[in-house]
Amino acid sequence: MNLKSKRIHQMQNDLYLTAEQVSQLLHISIRSLFNHVSNGTIPQPIRLGNRRLWPQQALHDHVCKLPRKKSKTRK
């Protein structure tokens, strides 16, 4: 299997998310999503025609590596 065939096979097995789905998943606006993409806190999407899609697993891996914010607890 050559490199192109491997990539196509990998793409067929991945789930891809639209900007709307990613923004809902992260509880942010679409504008905020693209701001995060611009400043590098969220990976660049893959372009497929005129669509921008994020591989779900790559996005999940990236978000899991981000430092967690400390939650404020009430006393």
Salt bridges, closest charged atoms under 4 A:
ASP61 OD1 - HIS60 ND1 3.75
